[in-house]
Amino acid sequence: MTSVNHTVYIVTTGYRNGSWNMAFDTSLMDIFRKGIFQEQFGRQSMLWRFYAWDPPALSIGHGQKRADIDETACNMKGIDIVRRPTGGRAVLHIDEFTYACLAETATANTHVSAMIHGIIRHALLGFGVSAEFKRTQPDMKKRYSTAESASCFTASARNELHVEGRKLVGSAQRRSDKVILQHGSLLLSDKHKLITALLGCRDRTVLCRIKDDLDRKTISVKELTGIIPDFNSLCSAMIESMETRLKKRVVILTEQELTSLFTCKPALSGRL
């Protein structure tokens, strides 16, 4: 990606609940849009956040209907429902490594996506996982008109990472003028498939198709290697990959350095 500051900033926030995670990403985009982050850390800045979910949560896309989700089933299993600031469909966040990347750039969204997934792809090589880019773009508008689209991982966008044709990393974007937010999930185990029990669809035929899609079209690090890498190892691999591919200095920020810039701190609490 062009027009990026010579420094890449990183923050790791570890395991947090779903409401906190989505509020934090939303607040980060807010301080980018207002230029607050750039004033503090430099124009054309890039910031990455690495995080995970505890307890597991189910997120729905910015424009997705809440009716796609079975709220009763989620409540019975103690799974929060949250709305992402980005698009896409429902994701069950369990046994995954999650990233968010924010930048002020005029670079096209597809090029930003390629850069981000290239870094993730390089990091995965250290764990014995050789992933490839998805080279085609499906008709998402047509896809979203079907009941089978309720789960994000049943379809793949261009530049998302696959192994043997099966989706390993799913991502979504949102742009506001020159500020872009992309965040996504690296599947660490096959537990994401449990989402079929949390969907609002009552049509058994459709649910069977969704389950079949998840079985045929997705794969996880554990299925490929037999192990789930720990969070800190994944963070270290990502940072090393950035330094190698971007050839830029990486600076670690603390959570407090960022929250001190937030204009709406109460946003870091509450549920959808």
C-alpha positions as CSV (number, residue, x, y, z in Angstrom):
1,M,0.0,0.0,0.0
2,T,1.3,3.4,-0.9
3,S,1.2,6.7,1.1
4,V,1.8,5.1,4.5
5,N,3.9,6.7,7.3
6,H,7.4,5.3,7.8
7,T,6.2,3.8,11.1
8,V,3.6,1.0,11.5
9,Y,1.8,1.0,14.9
10,I,0.6,-2.1,16.7
11,V,-1.6,-2.6,19.7
12,T,-2.6,-5.9,21.2
13,T,-5.7,-6.0,23.5
14,G,-5.8,-9.7,24.1
15,Y,-9.1,-11.5,25.0
16,R,-12.1,-9.3,25.5
17,N,-15.9,-9.6,25.2
18,G,-17.7,-8.9,21.9
19,S,-19.1,-5.5,22.9
20,W,-15.8,-4.2,24.0
21,N,-14.0,-5.5,20.9
22,M,-16.4,-3.9,18.4
23,A,-16.6,-0.6,20.4
24,F,-12.8,-0.4,20.4
25,D,-12.6,-0.8,16.6
26,T,-15.4,1.8,16.2
27,S,-13.6,4.2,18.4
28,L,-10.3,3.7,16.5
29,M,-12.0,4.5,13.3
30,D,-13.5,7.6,14.9
31,I,-10.1,9.0,16.0
32,F,-8.8,8.3,12.5
33,R,-11.7,10.0,10.8
34,K,-11.3,13.1,13.1
35,G,-7.5,13.1,12.5
36,I,-6.8,12.7,16.2
37,F,-4.6,9.6,15.7
38,Q,-2.7,11.3,12.9
39,E,-2.0,14.4,14.9
40,Q,-0.5,12.3,17.6
41,F,1.4,9.7,15.5
42,G,1.8,11.2,12.0
43,R,-0.1,11.6,8.8
44,Q,-0.8,8.6,6.6
45,S,-0.5,6.5,9.7
46,M,-1.2,2.7,9.8
47,L,-2.4,1.0,12.9
48,W,-2.9,-2.7,13.5
49,R,-4.8,-4.3,16.4
50,F,-4.6,-7.9,17.4
51,Y,-7.3,-9.4,19.6
52,A,-9.4,-12.4,20.5
53,W,-12.8,-13.1,22.2
54,D,-13.7,-14.2,25.7
55,P,-16.5,-15.3,25.9
56,P,-17.2,-16.3,22.3
57,A,-19.5,-13.9,20.5
58,L,-21.5,-13.7,17.3
59,S,-21.1,-10.6,15.2
60,I,-23.3,-9.5,12.4
61,G,-22.4,-7.2,9.5
62,H,-23.1,-3.4,9.6
63,G,-26.2,-3.8,7.3
64,Q,-27.2,-7.3,8.2
65,K,-30.7,-8.0,9.6
66,R,-30.8,-9.1,13.2
67,A,-33.5,-11.6,12.3
68,D,-30.8,-13.7,10.7
69,I,-29.7,-14.7,14.2
70,D,-31.5,-16.8,16.8
71,E,-31.2,-14.6,19.8
72,T,-32.8,-17.1,22.2
73,A,-30.2,-19.8,21.2
74,C,-27.4,-17.3,21.6
75,N,-28.7,-16.2,25.1
76,M,-29.0,-19.9,26.2
77,K,-25.4,-20.5,25.2
78,G,-24.1,-17.3,26.8
79,I,-23.0,-15.9,23.4
80,D,-23.3,-12.1,23.0
81,I,-24.6,-10.7,19.7
82,V,-22.7,-7.6,18.5
83,R,-22.8,-5.5,15.3
84,R,-19.6,-4.9,13.4
85,P,-18.7,-1.5,12.0
86,T,-17.8,-3.3,8.7
87,G,-20.0,-5.2,6.2
88,G,-20.4,-8.9,5.6
89,R,-22.5,-11.6,7.3
90,A,-22.5,-13.3,10.7
91,V,-19.4,-14.7,12.2
92,L,-19.1,-16.8,15.3
93,H,-15.9,-15.6,17.0
94,I,-14.5,-18.7,18.8
95,D,-11.0,-20.2,18.5
96,E,-9.9,-17.4,16.2
97,F,-7.1,-14.8,15.9
98,T,-8.7,-11.4,15.0
99,Y,-7.0,-8.4,13.5
100,A,-8.0,-4.8,12.6
101,C,-6.0,-2.5,10.4
102,L,-6.7,1.2,10.0
103,A,-5.0,3.6,7.7
104,E,-5.5,7.0,6.1
105,T,-4.9,6.3,2.4
106,A,-6.3,6.9,-1.0
107,T,-5.2,3.5,-2.1
108,A,-8.0,1.4,-3.6
109,N,-9.8,-1.0,-1.2
110,T,-8.7,-4.0,-3.2
111,H,-5.1,-3.0,-2.9
112,V,-5.4,-2.5,0.8
113,S,-6.9,-6.0,1.1
114,A,-4.1,-7.5,-0.9
115,M,-1.5,-5.9,1.3
116,I,-3.1,-7.0,4.5
117,H,-3.7,-10.6,3.4
118,G,-0.2,-10.7,2.0
119,I,1.2,-10.0,5.5
120,I,-1.1,-12.6,7.1
121,R,-0.1,-15.1,4.4
122,H,3.6,-14.6,5.1
123,A,3.1,-14.9,8.9
124,L,1.3,-18.2,8.4
125,L,4.3,-19.7,6.6
126,G,6.1,-19.8,10.0
127,F,3.4,-22.2,11.2
128,G,3.6,-24.5,8.3
129,V,0.5,-23.1,6.5
130,S,0.8,-22.2,2.9
131,A,-2.2,-20.1,1.9
132,E,-3.2,-18.6,-1.5
133,F,-5.3,-15.6,-2.5
134,K,-8.8,-15.9,-3.7
135,R,-8.6,-14.6,-7.2
136,T,-12.2,-14.0,-8.1
137,Q,-15.0,-11.9,-6.7
138,P,-18.5,-13.3,-6.4
139,D,-21.6,-11.3,-6.9
140,M,-22.1,-10.4,-3.2
141,K,-25.4,-8.5,-3.9
142,K,-26.9,-11.6,-5.4
143,R,-25.4,-13.8,-2.7
144,Y,-26.8,-11.7,0.1
145,S,-30.3,-12.1,-1.3
146,T,-30.2,-15.8,-0.4
147,A,-30.9,-17.4,3.0
148,E,-27.6,-19.3,2.7
149,S,-25.6,-16.1,3.0
150,A,-26.4,-15.6,6.7
151,S,-22.9,-17.0,7.6
152,C,-19.9,-15.0,6.4
153,F,-17.6,-18.0,5.9
154,T,-19.9,-19.7,3.3
155,A,-18.6,-17.3,0.6
156,S,-15.2,-15.7,-0.2
157,A,-14.2,-12.3,-1.6
158,R,-11.2,-11.5,-3.7
159,N,-7.8,-11.6,-1.9
160,E,-9.1,-13.6,1.1
161,L,-6.9,-16.5,2.0
162,H,-7.6,-20.1,1.1
163,V,-5.8,-23.4,1.4
164,E,-6.7,-26.1,-1.1
165,G,-9.7,-24.0,-2.1
166,R,-11.1,-23.7,1.4
167,K,-11.4,-20.4,3.3
168,L,-9.0,-19.8,6.1
169,V,-9.2,-16.0,6.7
170,G,-12.3,-13.9,6.3
171,S,-12.2,-10.1,6.3
172,A,-14.5,-7.1,5.8
173,Q,-13.9,-3.4,5.2
174,R,-15.4,0.0,5.8
175,R,-14.2,3.3,4.3
176,S,-14.9,6.9,5.3
177,D,-13.3,9.3,2.9
178,K,-9.5,8.4,3.0
179,V,-9.8,6.3,6.2
180,I,-10.2,2.6,5.9
181,L,-10.9,0.0,8.5
182,Q,-10.4,-3.7,7.6
183,H,-10.7,-6.4,10.2
184,G,-10.9,-10.2,9.9
185,S,-10.7,-13.6,11.4
186,L,-8.1,-16.3,11.1
187,L,-9.8,-19.7,11.9
188,L,-7.8,-21.6,14.5
189,S,-10.2,-24.6,14.8
190,D,-13.4,-25.8,13.3
191,K,-15.6,-24.5,16.1
192,H,-16.8,-21.6,13.8
193,K,-19.2,-24.2,12.3
194,L,-21.3,-24.2,15.4
195,I,-22.9,-21.1,14.0
196,T,-25.5,-23.2,12.3
197,A,-27.2,-23.7,15.7
198,L,-27.4,-19.9,16.2
199,L,-29.0,-18.8,13.0
200,G,-32.6,-17.6,12.8
201,C,-33.4,-19.7,9.7
202,R,-35.9,-22.5,10.4
203,D,-35.7,-24.1,7.0
204,R,-33.8,-27.4,7.6
205,T,-32.9,-27.7,3.9
206,V,-31.2,-24.3,4.0
207,L,-29.5,-25.0,7.3
208,C,-28.1,-28.3,5.8
209,R,-26.8,-26.4,2.8
210,I,-25.1,-23.9,5.2
211,K,-23.5,-26.7,7.2
212,D,-22.4,-28.4,4.0
213,D,-20.9,-25.1,2.7
214,L,-19.0,-24.7,6.0
215,D,-17.7,-28.3,5.8
216,R,-16.6,-28.0,2.2
217,K,-15.5,-24.4,1.9
218,T,-13.7,-23.6,5.2
219,I,-10.6,-24.9,6.9
220,S,-8.7,-24.0,10.1
221,V,-5.1,-23.9,11.3
222,K,-5.6,-26.9,13.6
223,E,-7.0,-29.0,10.7
224,L,-3.9,-28.2,8.7
225,T,-1.3,-28.5,11.4
226,G,-2.8,-30.4,14.3
227,I,-2.2,-27.5,16.7
228,I,-3.7,-24.1,17.7
229,P,-0.9,-21.5,17.9
230,D,-1.0,-19.4,21.0
231,F,-2.1,-15.7,20.8
232,N,1.4,-14.3,21.5
233,S,3.1,-16.4,18.9
234,L,0.6,-15.2,16.3
235,C,1.2,-11.6,17.3
236,S,5.0,-12.0,17.0
237,A,4.7,-13.7,13.6
238,M,2.5,-10.9,12.3
239,I,4.9,-8.2,13.5
240,E,7.8,-10.0,11.9
241,S,5.9,-10.4,8.7
242,M,5.1,-6.6,8.6
243,E,8.8,-5.7,9.1
244,T,9.8,-8.1,6.3
245,R,7.1,-7.2,3.8
246,L,6.6,-3.5,4.4
247,K,10.2,-2.8,5.4
248,K,9.0,-0.3,7.9
249,R,9.7,0.2,11.6
250,V,7.0,-1.3,13.9
251,V,6.1,0.6,17.1
252,I,4.1,-1.0,19.9
253,L,1.4,1.2,21.5
254,T,-0.4,0.5,24.8
255,E,-4.1,0.2,25.0
256,Q,-4.1,3.3,27.3
257,E,-2.2,5.4,24.7
258,L,-5.2,4.9,22.4
259,T,-8.1,5.1,24.8
260,S,-6.7,8.5,26.0
261,L,-7.5,9.7,22.5
262,F,-11.1,8.4,22.4
263,T,-13.7,11.1,22.4
264,C,-16.5,8.7,23.6
265,K,-15.0,6.4,26.2
266,P,-18.4,5.0,27.4
267,A,-18.6,3.3,24.0
268,L,-16.4,0.6,25.4
269,S,-19.3,-1.0,27.3
270,G,-22.7,-2.4,26.5
271,R,-24.3,-4.9,24.2
272,L,-26.1,-4.7,20.8
